[in-house]
Amino acid sequence: MQGHKLHWWQTRWFVVAVVIATMIPLWWPAIPPLVDLPGHMGRYRVQLDGAAYPWLAEWYDFRWALIGNLGVDLLIEPLAPIFGLELAVKLIVMAIPALTVSGLLWIARSRKLPSRPIRSQSANRLSASAIDSAKFTKPNWKG
């Protein structure tokens, strides 16, 4: 296996380029244009500053619970004081498609899969169709 030349889509630079490409649509807008993001950002503001403003605490309450967005709730706590709420949310949102695609490509490259739906015949190499995993990370855009 070591003497075989890798195809261009099997190289590390290509995988890095694909992972970076998944973040490109989210670089330009100040706040990513995702349908439910303003509601989440409002919840994060209550999470961070709810106790500081009596009028906010009068209408809203935040309690820690095992919910689907707990990971972002935990990341907002240290990142918002450093970067501000909007930039912290943007960085986390940008990381989601990048981590998803890199995880899918890592799985596709793994030798331990019992079946080979997206793997090439050579073990531990990406197939050309593995890049199709990137299309599953398309965000739910507004408009």
C-alpha positions as CSV (number, residue, x, y, z in Angstrom):
1,M,0.0,0.0,0.0
2,Q,2.9,2.4,0.7
3,G,4.2,2.4,-2.9
4,H,0.9,3.5,-4.4
5,K,0.5,7.2,-5.4
6,L,-2.5,8.9,-3.9
7,H,-5.2,10.5,-6.0
8,W,-5.6,14.2,-5.6
9,W,-8.8,13.8,-3.6
10,Q,-7.0,11.5,-1.1
11,T,-4.4,14.0,-0.1
12,R,-4.4,15.9,3.2
13,W,-4.3,19.3,1.5
14,F,-7.5,18.5,-0.3
15,V,-9.3,17.4,2.8
16,V,-8.2,20.6,4.6
17,A,-9.4,22.6,1.6
18,V,-12.8,20.9,1.7
19,V,-13.1,21.5,5.5
20,I,-12.2,25.2,5.0
21,A,-14.6,25.5,2.1
22,T,-17.5,24.4,4.3
23,M,-16.9,27.5,6.5
24,I,-16.6,30.1,3.6
25,P,-20.3,30.9,3.3
26,L,-20.3,31.9,7.0
27,W,-17.3,34.2,6.9
28,W,-18.9,37.3,5.4
29,P,-22.1,37.9,7.3
30,A,-21.7,39.4,10.8
31,I,-24.4,37.1,12.1
32,P,-24.8,33.8,10.1
33,P,-28.1,33.9,8.2
34,L,-29.6,30.8,9.8
35,V,-33.4,30.7,10.4
36,D,-33.4,30.0,14.2
37,L,-30.2,31.7,15.2
38,P,-31.7,34.9,16.5
39,G,-33.8,32.9,19.0
40,H,-30.7,31.0,20.1
41,M,-28.7,34.2,20.5
42,G,-31.5,35.6,22.6
43,R,-31.4,32.5,24.8
44,Y,-27.6,32.9,25.1
45,R,-28.0,36.5,26.2
46,V,-30.4,35.5,28.9
47,Q,-28.0,32.7,29.9
48,L,-25.1,35.2,30.2
49,D,-26.8,38.3,31.5
50,G,-30.2,37.3,32.8
51,A,-29.4,37.9,36.5
52,A,-27.8,41.3,35.8
53,Y,-30.9,42.9,34.5
54,P,-34.1,42.7,36.6
55,W,-36.4,43.5,33.7
56,L,-34.8,40.6,31.8
57,A,-35.2,38.2,34.7
58,E,-38.8,39.3,35.1
59,W,-39.7,37.9,31.7
60,Y,-37.1,35.2,31.1
61,D,-35.4,32.4,33.1
62,F,-32.5,30.2,32.3
63,R,-32.0,26.8,33.8
64,W,-29.3,24.2,32.8
65,A,-30.8,21.1,31.4
66,L,-29.9,18.1,29.1
67,I,-31.1,19.6,25.8
68,G,-30.0,19.3,22.2
69,N,-28.1,22.6,22.3
70,L,-26.2,21.9,25.5
71,G,-22.9,21.8,23.7
72,V,-23.3,25.3,22.4
73,D,-24.6,26.5,25.8
74,L,-21.4,25.2,27.4
75,L,-19.1,26.8,24.7
76,I,-20.8,30.2,24.9
77,E,-19.9,30.5,28.6
78,P,-16.1,30.8,28.1
79,L,-16.1,32.3,24.5
80,A,-18.7,35.1,24.9
81,P,-16.6,37.0,27.5
82,I,-13.5,36.8,25.3
83,F,-15.0,37.4,21.8
84,G,-18.4,38.9,22.5
85,L,-21.7,37.0,22.0
86,E,-22.1,37.6,18.3
87,L,-18.5,36.6,17.3
88,A,-18.6,33.6,19.7
89,V,-21.8,32.3,18.1
90,K,-20.4,32.9,14.6
91,L,-17.2,30.9,15.5
92,I,-19.2,28.0,16.9
93,V,-21.6,28.0,13.9
94,M,-18.6,28.0,11.5
95,A,-17.1,25.1,13.3
96,I,-20.2,22.9,13.0
97,P,-20.0,22.1,9.2
98,A,-16.2,21.9,9.4
99,L,-16.3,19.3,12.2
100,T,-19.2,17.4,10.5
101,V,-17.4,17.1,7.2
102,S,-14.0,16.3,8.8
103,G,-15.8,13.6,10.8
104,L,-17.5,12.1,7.8
105,L,-14.3,12.1,5.8
106,W,-12.4,10.5,8.7
107,I,-15.0,7.8,8.9
108,A,-14.8,7.2,5.2
109,R,-11.0,6.8,5.5
110,S,-11.3,4.4,8.5
111,R,-10.2,0.8,8.0
112,K,-12.6,-0.4,10.7
113,L,-15.8,-0.1,8.7
114,P,-17.5,-3.5,8.2
115,S,-19.0,-2.3,4.8
116,R,-17.5,-0.1,2.2
117,P,-20.2,2.1,0.8
118,I,-18.0,5.2,0.3
119,R,-14.5,3.7,0.7
120,S,-12.2,2.8,-2.2
121,Q,-10.9,-0.7,-2.7
122,S,-7.6,0.3,-1.1
123,A,-8.0,0.4,2.6
124,N,-7.4,3.6,4.4
125,R,-8.0,5.8,1.4
126,L,-10.8,8.2,0.5
127,S,-13.0,7.4,-2.4
128,A,-13.9,10.2,-4.9
129,S,-17.5,10.0,-3.6
130,A,-16.5,10.7,0.0
131,I,-16.5,14.4,-0.8
132,D,-20.2,14.2,-1.3
133,S,-20.5,14.2,2.5
134,A,-19.9,18.0,2.4
135,K,-23.3,18.6,0.7
136,F,-25.1,17.2,3.9
137,T,-23.8,20.2,5.9
138,K,-25.6,22.9,3.9
139,P,-27.1,25.2,6.5
140,N,-30.8,26.1,6.6
141,W,-30.5,29.7,5.1
142,K,-33.0,32.4,5.5
143,G,-34.9,33.6,2.4
